[in-house]
Every structure is written in structure tokens, then in C-alpha cells.
Amino acid sequence: MEPTSTAAGALLAKYSVAIAGFAGAILSLSFLRGLTRKQAGAAVMTGFLSSIFTTQLVVAYFGLPNDAESKNGVAFLIGLLAMNIIPAVKAAAERILATKGA
């Protein structure tokens, strides 16, 4: 029986990137200590939304195969690492803006 022949398989295939990104975001909480519930919720939402909206961009930019396995892996990694990547991007943007303003 093929995985998409059942309703659960069809839902899994359709939302697999979202599921992988959410799993990565939840797992990232194990690396973040001392967060309040609100901060933990923001961390999960940041990883989850980052993975949903940037997975296709990353797959295309790096020329990765456009199959479900590659997208799921990239979504998981983005969800896992988003809380570490976002401060670095913000710091780089601030440095660029500071040099242009100086």
C-alpha cells in the first residue's frame, strides 16, 4: 500500500515540511535554557515559521534536490537552528546599517 493511499498518509505528505519544521523547533528548546513560557513559545514559533517560509528558498539557493526528503531535512534544520541564526542575521544587519550611517 502506498503511503498516500490513506487519509493520514495524504495529510502527512501535504504537511510534511510543516511537521519537520515544528519538530526541529521543539527540539531546539533542549538547547535553550532559562526561558519563560512566553519566550519558549516565541522560540518555537520563530523556528516553525522560519522553516515554513524559507525551506523552498534554501533548497533552490543551494541547488538541493526538490524532493520531499530534501525539503523535510532542510525544514527540520531550519526549525532547529532558527533561534541561533536569527541573532546572527540581526547583528550583521546592524553592522551594515551602522557602517552606512557612519
Backbone as XML, in Angstrom:
<?xml version="1.0"?>
<chain id="A" units="angstrom">
  <residue number="1" name="MET">
    <atom name="N" x="0.841" y="-1.172" z="0.000"/>
    <atom name="CA" x="0.000" y="0.000" z="0.000"/>
    <atom name="C" x="0.895" y="1.248" z="0.000"/>
  </residue>
  <residue number="2" name="GLU">
    <atom name="N" x="0.621" y="2.182" z="-0.868"/>
    <atom name="CA" x="1.413" y="3.404" z="-0.928"/>
    <atom name="C" x="1.074" y="4.311" z="0.245"/>
  </residue>
  <residue number="3" name="PRO">
    <atom name="N" x="2.043" y="5.137" z="0.694"/>
    <atom name="CA" x="1.785" y="5.992" z="1.850"/>
    <atom name="C" x="0.684" y="7.015" z="1.614"/>
  </residue>
  <residue number="4" name="THR">
    <atom name="N" x="0.473" y="7.452" z="0.369"/>
    <atom name="CA" x="-0.559" y="8.457" z="0.114"/>
    <atom name="C" x="-1.915" y="7.847" z="-0.184"/>
  </residue>
  <residue number="5" name="SER">
    <atom name="N" x="-2.049" y="6.528" z="-0.035"/>
    <atom name="CA" x="-3.331" y="5.894" z="-0.312"/>
    <atom name="C" x="-4.290" y="6.006" z="0.873"/>
  </residue>
  <residue number="6" name="THR">
    <atom name="N" x="-3.811" y="6.399" z="2.018"/>
    <atom name="CA" x="-4.685" y="6.602" z="3.170"/>
    <atom name="C" x="-4.810" y="8.099" z="3.447"/>
  </residue>
  <residue number="7" name="ALA">
    <atom name="N" x="-5.822" y="8.458" z="4.182"/>
    <atom name="CA" x="-6.029" y="9.876" z="4.516"/>
    <atom name="C" x="-4.880" y="10.410" z="5.356"/>
  </residue>
  <residue number="8" name="ALA">
    <atom name="N" x="-4.418" y="9.609" z="6.311"/>
    <atom name="CA" x="-3.306" y="10.049" z="7.162"/>
    <atom name="C" x="-2.031" y="10.218" z="6.334"/>
  </residue>
  <residue number="9" name="GLY">
    <atom name="N" x="-1.804" y="9.335" z="5.402"/>
    <atom name="CA" x="-0.626" y="9.445" z="4.533"/>
    <atom name="C" x="-0.679" y="10.669" z="3.647"/>
  </residue>
  <residue number="10" name="ALA">
    <atom name="N" x="-1.872" y="10.981" z="3.153"/>
    <atom name="CA" x="-2.038" y="12.169" z="2.313"/>
    <atom name="C" x="-1.792" y="13.440" z="3.120"/>
  </residue>
  <residue number="11" name="LEU">
    <atom name="N" x="-2.293" y="13.478" z="4.346"/>
    <atom name="CA" x="-2.044" y="14.647" z="5.204"/>
    <atom name="C" x="-0.572" y="14.772" z="5.547"/>
  </residue>
  <residue number="12" name="LEU">
    <atom name="N" x="0.070" y="13.652" z="5.816"/>
    <atom name="CA" x="1.493" y="13.668" z="6.134"/>
    <atom name="C" x="2.309" y="14.167" z="4.948"/>
  </residue>
  <residue number="13" name="ALA">
    <atom name="N" x="1.954" y="13.725" z="3.755"/>
    <atom name="CA" x="2.670" y="14.165" z="2.564"/>
    <atom name="C" x="2.465" y="15.654" z="2.314"/>
  </residue>
  <residue number="14" name="LYS">
    <atom name="N" x="1.265" y="16.143" z="2.555"/>
    <atom name="CA" x="0.963" y="17.545" z="2.290"/>
    <atom name="C" x="1.624" y="18.474" z="3.302"/>
  </residue>
  <residue number="15" name="TYR">
    <atom name="N" x="1.663" y="18.083" z="4.552"/>
    <atom name="CA" x="2.165" y="18.947" z="5.620"/>
    <atom name="C" x="3.504" y="18.491" z="6.185"/>
  </residue>
  <residue number="16" name="SER">
    <atom name="N" x="4.256" y="17.694" z="5.437"/>
    <atom name="CA" x="5.499" y="17.134" z="5.970"/>
    <atom name="C" x="6.537" y="18.201" z="6.276"/>
  </residue>
  <residue number="17" name="VAL">
    <atom name="N" x="6.617" y="19.260" z="5.472"/>
    <atom name="CA" x="7.581" y="20.333" z="5.749"/>
    <atom name="C" x="7.212" y="21.035" z="7.050"/>
  </residue>
  <residue number="18" name="ALA">
    <atom name="N" x="5.921" y="21.301" z="7.253"/>
    <atom name="CA" x="5.485" y="21.959" z="8.483"/>
    <atom name="C" x="5.755" y="21.075" z="9.698"/>
  </residue>
  <residue number="19" name="ILE">
    <atom name="N" x="5.518" y="19.776" z="9.567"/>
    <atom name="CA" x="5.751" y="18.849" z="10.670"/>
    <atom name="C" x="7.237" y="18.779" z="10.991"/>
  </residue>
  <residue number="20" name="ALA">
    <atom name="N" x="8.084" y="18.697" z="9.962"/>
    <atom name="CA" x="9.530" y="18.629" z="10.183"/>
    <atom name="C" x="10.044" y="19.916" z="10.811"/>
  </residue>
  <residue number="21" name="GLY">
    <atom name="N" x="9.564" y="21.055" z="10.345"/>
    <atom name="CA" x="9.987" y="22.331" z="10.919"/>
    <atom name="C" x="9.553" y="22.477" z="12.361"/>
  </residue>
  <residue number="22" name="PHE">
    <atom name="N" x="8.332" y="22.046" z="12.672"/>
    <atom name="CA" x="7.829" y="22.119" z="14.045"/>
    <atom name="C" x="8.641" y="21.196" z="14.952"/>
  </residue>
  <residue number="23" name="ALA">
    <atom name="N" x="8.968" y="20.009" z="14.459"/>
    <atom name="CA" x="9.778" y="19.079" z="15.259"/>
    <atom name="C" x="11.148" y="19.672" z="15.554"/>
  </residue>
  <residue number="24" name="GLY">
    <atom name="N" x="11.762" y="20.306" z="14.561"/>
    <atom name="CA" x="13.053" y="20.952" z="14.785"/>
    <atom name="C" x="12.953" y="22.087" z="15.777"/>
  </residue>
  <residue number="25" name="ALA">
    <atom name="N" x="11.875" y="22.873" z="15.687"/>
    <atom name="CA" x="11.688" y="23.991" z="16.608"/>
    <atom name="C" x="11.491" y="23.505" z="18.040"/>
  </residue>
  <residue number="26" name="ILE">
    <atom name="N" x="10.726" y="22.435" z="18.207"/>
    <atom name="CA" x="10.523" y="21.873" z="19.549"/>
    <atom name="C" x="11.843" y="21.329" z="20.094"/>
  </residue>
  <residue number="27" name="LEU">
    <atom name="N" x="12.600" y="20.640" z="19.255"/>
    <atom name="CA" x="13.873" y="20.080" z="19.697"/>
    <atom name="C" x="14.861" y="21.177" z="20.064"/>
  </residue>
  <residue number="28" name="SER">
    <atom name="N" x="14.759" y="22.346" z="19.437"/>
    <atom name="CA" x="15.691" y="23.437" z="19.747"/>
    <atom name="C" x="15.539" y="23.909" z="21.191"/>
  </residue>
  <residue number="29" name="LEU">
    <atom name="N" x="14.382" y="23.669" z="21.792"/>
    <atom name="CA" x="14.191" y="24.061" z="23.188"/>
    <atom name="C" x="15.133" y="23.322" z="24.130"/>
  </residue>
  <residue number="30" name="SER">
    <atom name="N" x="15.601" y="22.150" z="23.728"/>
    <atom name="CA" x="16.528" y="21.414" z="24.588"/>
    <atom name="C" x="17.885" y="22.107" z="24.678"/>
  </residue>
  <residue number="31" name="PHE">
    <atom name="N" x="18.195" y="22.999" z="23.734"/>
    <atom name="CA" x="19.462" y="23.729" z="23.758"/>
    <atom name="C" x="19.335" y="25.089" z="24.436"/>
  </residue>
  <residue number="32" name="LEU">
    <atom name="N" x="18.117" y="25.569" z="24.608"/>
    <atom name="CA" x="17.880" y="26.894" z="25.187"/>
    <atom name="C" x="17.469" y="26.712" z="26.644"/>
  </residue>
  <residue number="33" name="ARG">
    <atom name="N" x="18.214" y="27.279" z="27.544"/>
    <atom name="CA" x="17.932" y="27.130" z="28.979"/>
    <atom name="C" x="17.426" y="28.443" z="29.555"/>
  </residue>
  <residue number="34" name="GLY">
    <atom name="N" x="16.631" y="28.357" z="30.606"/>
    <atom name="CA" x="16.192" y="29.516" z="31.355"/>
    <atom name="C" x="15.167" y="30.381" z="30.645"/>
  </residue>
  <residue number="35" name="LEU">
    <atom name="N" x="14.365" y="29.792" z="29.778"/>
    <atom name="CA" x="13.341" y="30.559" z="29.079"/>
    <atom name="C" x="12.032" y="30.530" z="29.851"/>
  </residue>
  <residue number="36" name="THR">
    <atom name="N" x="11.309" y="31.636" z="29.814"/>
    <atom name="CA" x="9.952" y="31.640" z="30.355"/>
    <atom name="C" x="9.057" y="30.926" z="29.339"/>
  </residue>
  <residue number="37" name="ARG">
    <atom name="N" x="7.825" y="30.682" z="29.707"/>
    <atom name="CA" x="6.900" y="30.033" z="28.772"/>
    <atom name="C" x="6.670" y="30.893" z="27.539"/>
  </residue>
  <residue number="38" name="LYS">
    <atom name="N" x="6.572" y="32.197" z="27.756"/>
    <atom name="CA" x="6.366" y="33.104" z="26.632"/>
    <atom name="C" x="7.568" y="33.092" z="25.690"/>
  </residue>
  <residue number="39" name="GLN">
    <atom name="N" x="8.771" y="33.098" z="26.240"/>
    <atom name="CA" x="9.980" y="33.057" z="25.422"/>
    <atom name="C" x="10.103" y="31.719" z="24.698"/>
  </residue>
  <residue number="40" name="ALA">
    <atom name="N" x="9.748" y="30.638" z="25.371"/>
    <atom name="CA" x="9.794" y="29.319" z="24.735"/>
    <atom name="C" x="8.790" y="29.245" z="23.592"/>
  </residue>
  <residue number="41" name="GLY">
    <atom name="N" x="7.602" y="29.791" z="23.803"/>
    <atom name="CA" x="6.600" y="29.824" z="22.735"/>
    <atom name="C" x="7.063" y="30.653" z="21.553"/>
  </residue>
  <residue number="42" name="ALA">
    <atom name="N" x="7.702" y="31.786" z="21.836"/>
    <atom name="CA" x="8.232" y="32.626" z="20.763"/>
    <atom name="C" x="9.360" y="31.909" z="20.025"/>
  </residue>
  <residue number="43" name="ALA">
    <atom name="N" x="10.176" y="31.161" z="20.749"/>
    <atom name="CA" x="11.264" y="30.416" z="20.120"/>
    <atom name="C" x="10.718" y="29.340" z="19.174"/>
  </residue>
  <residue number="44" name="VAL">
    <atom name="N" x="9.698" y="28.625" z="19.616"/>
    <atom name="CA" x="9.095" y="27.584" z="18.782"/>
    <atom name="C" x="8.441" y="28.200" z="17.552"/>
  </residue>
  <residue number="45" name="MET">
    <atom name="N" x="7.695" y="29.278" z="17.750"/>
    <atom name="CA" x="7.029" y="29.923" z="16.610"/>
    <atom name="C" x="8.050" y="30.494" z="15.626"/>
  </residue>
  <residue number="46" name="THR">
    <atom name="N" x="9.144" y="31.043" z="16.124"/>
    <atom name="CA" x="10.182" y="31.567" z="15.244"/>
    <atom name="C" x="10.788" y="30.455" z="14.397"/>
  </residue>
  <residue number="47" name="GLY">
    <atom name="N" x="11.137" y="29.349" z="15.026"/>
    <atom name="CA" x="11.690" y="28.222" z="14.275"/>
    <atom name="C" x="10.704" y="27.626" z="13.302"/>
  </residue>
  <residue number="48" name="PHE">
    <atom name="N" x="9.460" y="27.487" z="13.742"/>
    <atom name="CA" x="8.417" y="26.895" z="12.908"/>
    <atom name="C" x="8.133" y="27.768" z="11.692"/>
  </residue>
  <residue number="49" name="LEU">
    <atom name="N" x="7.887" y="29.055" z="11.910"/>
    <atom name="CA" x="7.560" y="29.943" z="10.793"/>
    <atom name="C" x="8.763" y="30.153" z="9.873"/>
  </residue>
  <residue number="50" name="SER">
    <atom name="N" x="9.952" y="30.223" z="10.442"/>
    <atom name="CA" x="11.156" y="30.352" z="9.607"/>
    <atom name="C" x="11.306" y="29.142" z="8.692"/>
  </residue>
  <residue number="51" name="SER">
    <atom name="N" x="11.048" y="27.966" z="9.229"/>
    <atom name="CA" x="11.201" y="26.757" z="8.411"/>
    <atom name="C" x="10.147" y="26.702" z="7.305"/>
  </residue>
  <residue number="52" name="ILE">
    <atom name="N" x="8.936" y="27.123" z="7.601"/>
    <atom name="CA" x="7.885" y="27.078" z="6.588"/>
    <atom name="C" x="8.188" y="28.039" z="5.441"/>
  </residue>
  <residue number="53" name="PHE">
    <atom name="N" x="8.597" y="29.251" z="5.778"/>
    <atom name="CA" x="8.736" y="30.284" z="4.760"/>
    <atom name="C" x="10.087" y="30.309" z="4.061"/>
  </residue>
  <residue number="54" name="THR">
    <atom name="N" x="11.092" y="29.625" z="4.599"/>
    <atom name="CA" x="12.415" y="29.684" z="3.962"/>
    <atom name="C" x="12.913" y="28.353" z="3.414"/>
  </residue>
  <residue number="55" name="THR">
    <atom name="N" x="12.205" y="27.270" z="3.633"/>
    <atom name="CA" x="12.679" y="25.964" z="3.165"/>
    <atom name="C" x="12.859" y="25.939" z="1.649"/>
  </residue>
  <residue number="56" name="GLN">
    <atom name="N" x="11.866" y="26.353" z="0.908"/>
    <atom name="CA" x="11.963" y="26.312" z="-0.555"/>
    <atom name="C" x="13.087" y="27.223" z="-1.053"/>
  </residue>
  <residue number="57" name="LEU">
    <atom name="N" x="13.261" y="28.370" z="-0.413"/>
    <atom name="CA" x="14.329" y="29.292" z="-0.778"/>
    <atom name="C" x="15.694" y="28.645" z="-0.582"/>
  </residue>
  <residue number="58" name="VAL">
    <atom name="N" x="15.898" y="27.992" z="0.540"/>
    <atom name="CA" x="17.182" y="27.341" z="0.826"/>
    <atom name="C" x="17.430" y="26.187" z="-0.132"/>
  </residue>
  <residue number="59" name="VAL">
    <atom name="N" x="16.407" y="25.395" z="-0.395"/>
    <atom name="CA" x="16.556" y="24.267" z="-1.333"/>
    <atom name="C" x="16.957" y="24.775" z="-2.715"/>
  </residue>
  <residue number="60" name="ALA">
    <atom name="N" x="16.304" y="25.834" z="-3.187"/>
    <atom name="CA" x="16.622" y="26.383" z="-4.508"/>
    <atom name="C" x="17.998" y="27.047" z="-4.522"/>
  </residue>
  <residue number="61" name="TYR">
    <atom name="N" x="18.339" y="27.798" z="-3.476"/>
    <atom name="CA" x="19.604" y="28.527" z="-3.434"/>
    <atom name="C" x="20.802" y="27.581" z="-3.470"/>
  </residue>
  <residue number="62" name="PHE">
    <atom name="N" x="20.730" y="26.498" z="-2.711"/>
    <atom name="CA" x="21.847" y="25.559" z="-2.652"/>
    <atom name="C" x="21.759" y="24.462" z="-3.703"/>
  </residue>
  <residue number="63" name="GLY">
    <atom name="N" x="20.748" y="24.492" z="-4.551"/>
    <atom name="CA" x="20.621" y="23.519" z="-5.628"/>
    <atom name="C" x="20.378" y="22.099" z="-5.137"/>
  </residue>
  <residue number="64" name="LEU">
    <atom name="N" x="19.676" y="21.967" z="-4.036"/>
    <atom name="CA" x="19.381" y="20.643" z="-3.495"/>
    <atom name="C" x="18.259" y="19.999" z="-4.291"/>
  </residue>
  <residue number="65" name="PRO">
    <atom name="N" x="18.159" y="18.681" z="-4.242"/>
    <atom name="CA" x="17.049" y="18.024" z="-4.935"/>
    <atom name="C" x="15.713" y="18.534" z="-4.407"/>
  </residue>
  <residue number="66" name="ASN">
    <atom name="N" x="14.755" y="18.680" z="-5.292"/>
    <atom name="CA" x="13.458" y="19.235" z="-4.922"/>
    <atom name="C" x="12.470" y="18.132" z="-4.546"/>
  </residue>
  <residue number="67" name="ASP">
    <atom name="N" x="12.958" y="17.124" z="-3.828"/>
    <atom name="CA" x="12.080" y="16.040" z="-3.400"/>
    <atom name="C" x="11.668" y="16.235" z="-1.947"/>
  </residue>
  <residue number="68" name="ALA">
    <atom name="N" x="10.732" y="15.438" z="-1.500"/>
    <atom name="CA" x="10.172" y="15.606" z="-0.157"/>
    <atom name="C" x="11.219" y="15.375" z="0.929"/>
  </residue>
  <residue number="69" name="GLU">
    <atom name="N" x="12.105" y="14.412" z="0.725"/>
    <atom name="CA" x="13.105" y="14.115" z="1.746"/>
    <atom name="C" x="14.045" y="15.286" z="1.964"/>
  </residue>
  <residue number="70" name="SER">
    <atom name="N" x="14.492" y="15.918" z="0.876"/>
    <atom name="CA" x="15.382" y="17.073" z="0.998"/>
    <atom name="C" x="14.672" y="18.232" z="1.674"/>
  </residue>
  <residue number="71" name="LYS">
    <atom name="N" x="13.446" y="18.499" z="1.268"/>
    <atom name="CA" x="12.694" y="19.603" z="1.872"/>
    <atom name="C" x="12.447" y="19.356" z="3.358"/>
  </residue>
  <residue number="72" name="ASN">
    <atom name="N" x="12.118" y="18.122" z="3.718"/>
    <atom name="CA" x="11.873" y="17.809" z="5.129"/>
    <atom name="C" x="13.136" y="17.981" z="5.962"/>
  </residue>
  <residue number="73" name="GLY">
    <atom name="N" x="14.260" y="17.535" z="5.431"/>
    <atom name="CA" x="15.526" y="17.688" z="6.147"/>
    <atom name="C" x="15.909" y="19.147" z="6.326"/>
  </residue>
  <residue number="74" name="VAL">
    <atom name="N" x="15.746" y="19.930" z="5.281"/>
    <atom name="CA" x="16.055" y="21.359" z="5.362"/>
    <atom name="C" x="15.108" y="22.048" z="6.337"/>
  </residue>
  <residue number="75" name="ALA">
    <atom name="N" x="13.824" y="21.722" z="6.285"/>
    <atom name="CA" x="12.845" y="22.328" z="7.206"/>
    <atom name="C" x="13.185" y="21.992" z="8.651"/>
  </residue>
  <residue number="76" name="PHE">
    <atom name="N" x="13.584" y="20.749" z="8.908"/>
    <atom name="CA" x="13.957" y="20.349" z="10.267"/>
    <atom name="C" x="15.166" y="21.151" z="10.747"/>
  </residue>
  <residue number="77" name="LEU">
    <atom name="N" x="16.185" y="21.267" z="9.901"/>
    <atom name="CA" x="17.383" y="22.007" z="10.297"/>
    <atom name="C" x="17.102" y="23.488" z="10.509"/>
  </residue>
  <residue number="78" name="ILE">
    <atom name="N" x="16.288" y="24.079" z="9.661"/>
    <atom name="CA" x="15.943" y="25.491" z="9.851"/>
    <atom name="C" x="15.171" y="25.668" z="11.150"/>
  </residue>
  <residue number="79" name="GLY">
    <atom name="N" x="14.206" y="24.791" z="11.420"/>
    <atom name="CA" x="13.465" y="24.868" z="12.678"/>
    <atom name="C" x="14.370" y="24.704" z="13.881"/>
  </residue>
  <residue number="80" name="LEU">
    <atom name="N" x="15.347" y="23.828" z="13.766"/>
    <atom name="CA" x="16.278" y="23.565" z="14.866"/>
    <atom name="C" x="17.222" y="24.741" z="15.098"/>
  </residue>
  <residue number="81" name="LEU">
    <atom name="N" x="17.687" y="25.345" z="14.017"/>
    <atom name="CA" x="18.740" y="26.359" z="14.125"/>
    <atom name="C" x="18.257" y="27.801" z="14.042"/>
  </residue>
  <residue number="82" name="ALA">
    <atom name="N" x="16.986" y="28.028" z="13.823"/>
    <atom name="CA" x="16.493" y="29.395" z="13.599"/>
    <atom name="C" x="16.795" y="30.323" z="14.765"/>
  </residue>
  <residue number="83" name="MET">
    <atom name="N" x="16.681" y="29.855" z="15.970"/>
    <atom name="CA" x="16.941" y="30.724" z="17.117"/>
    <atom name="C" x="18.416" y="31.096" z="17.211"/>
  </residue>
  <residue number="84" name="ASN">
    <atom name="N" x="19.298" y="30.346" z="16.583"/>
    <atom name="CA" x="20.719" y="30.694" z="16.556"/>
    <atom name="C" x="21.056" y="31.542" z="15.343"/>
  </residue>
  <residue number="85" name="ILE">
    <atom name="N" x="20.358" y="31.340" z="14.248"/>
    <atom name="CA" x="20.646" y="32.064" z="13.012"/>
    <atom name="C" x="20.107" y="33.488" z="13.078"/>
  </residue>
  <residue number="86" name="ILE">
    <atom name="N" x="18.930" y="33.680" z="13.626"/>
    <atom name="CA" x="18.284" y="34.991" z="13.615"/>
    <atom name="C" x="19.112" y="36.057" z="14.347"/>
  </residue>
  <residue number="87" name="PRO">
    <atom name="N" x="19.671" y="35.788" z="15.547"/>
    <atom name="CA" x="20.509" y="36.820" z="16.167"/>
    <atom name="C" x="21.749" y="37.163" z="15.335"/>
  </residue>
  <residue number="88" name="ALA">
    <atom name="N" x="22.317" y="36.183" z="14.654"/>
    <atom name="CA" x="23.481" y="36.448" z="13.806"/>
    <atom name="C" x="23.109" y="37.328" z="12.614"/>
  </residue>
  <residue number="89" name="VAL">
    <atom name="N" x="21.962" y="37.059" z="12.003"/>
    <atom name="CA" x="21.493" y="37.882" z="10.886"/>
    <atom name="C" x="21.195" y="39.300" z="11.367"/>
  </residue>
  <residue number="90" name="LYS">
    <atom name="N" x="20.583" y="39.411" z="12.532"/>
    <atom name="CA" x="20.269" y="40.728" z="13.093"/>
    <atom name="C" x="21.548" y="41.514" z="13.387"/>
  </residue>
  <residue number="91" name="ALA">
    <atom name="N" x="22.549" y="40.870" z="13.955"/>
    <atom name="CA" x="23.821" y="41.547" z="14.249"/>
    <atom name="C" x="24.513" y="41.989" z="12.965"/>
  </residue>
  <residue number="92" name="ALA">
    <atom name="N" x="24.477" y="41.149" z="11.945"/>
    <atom name="CA" x="25.088" y="41.519" z="10.660"/>
    <atom name="C" x="24.365" y="42.703" z="10.043"/>
  </residue>
  <residue number="93" name="ALA">
    <atom name="N" x="23.050" y="42.713" z="10.123"/>
    <atom name="CA" x="22.271" y="43.831" z="9.581"/>
    <atom name="C" x="22.571" y="45.117" z="10.341"/>
  </residue>
  <residue number="94" name="GLU">
    <atom name="N" x="22.706" y="45.018" z="11.656"/>
    <atom name="CA" x="23.038" y="46.207" z="12.444"/>
    <atom name="C" x="24.420" y="46.750" z="12.100"/>
  </residue>
  <residue number="95" name="ARG">
    <atom name="N" x="25.389" y="45.854" z="11.866"/>
    <atom name="CA" x="26.735" y="46.290" z="11.470"/>
    <atom name="C" x="26.699" y="46.973" z="10.119"/>
  </residue>
  <residue number="96" name="ILE">
    <atom name="N" x="25.946" y="46.433" z="9.190"/>
    <atom name="CA" x="25.841" y="47.043" z="7.852"/>
    <atom name="C" x="25.187" y="48.408" z="7.945"/>
  </residue>
  <residue number="97" name="LEU">
    <atom name="N" x="24.111" y="48.498" z="8.708"/>
    <atom name="CA" x="23.427" y="49.782" z="8.857"/>
    <atom name="C" x="24.314" y="50.801" z="9.581"/>
  </residue>
  <residue number="98" name="ALA">
    <atom name="N" x="25.113" y="50.343" z="10.546"/>
    <atom name="CA" x="25.991" y="51.248" z="11.278"/>
    <atom name="C" x="27.095" y="51.816" z="10.375"/>
  </residue>
  <residue number="99" name="THR">
    <atom name="N" x="27.612" y="50.976" z="9.478"/>
    <atom name="CA" x="28.662" y="51.469" z="8.585"/>
    <atom name="C" x="28.118" y="52.399" z="7.527"/>
  </residue>
  <residue number="100" name="LYS">
    <atom name="N" x="26.883" y="52.189" z="7.099"/>
    <atom name="CA" x="26.269" y="53.083" z="6.128"/>
    <atom name="C" x="25.870" y="54.408" z="6.757"/>
  </residue>
  <residue number="101" name="GLY">
    <atom name="N" x="25.516" y="54.380" z="8.045"/>
    <atom name="CA" x="25.123" y="55.580" z="8.746"/>
    <atom name="C" x="26.306" y="56.413" z="9.211"/>
  </residue>
  <residue number="102" name="ALA">
    <atom name="N" x="27.478" y="55.789" z="9.317"/>
    <atom name="CA" x="28.668" y="56.498" z="9.823"/>
    <atom name="C" x="29.349" y="57.319" z="8.769"/>
  </residue>
</chain>
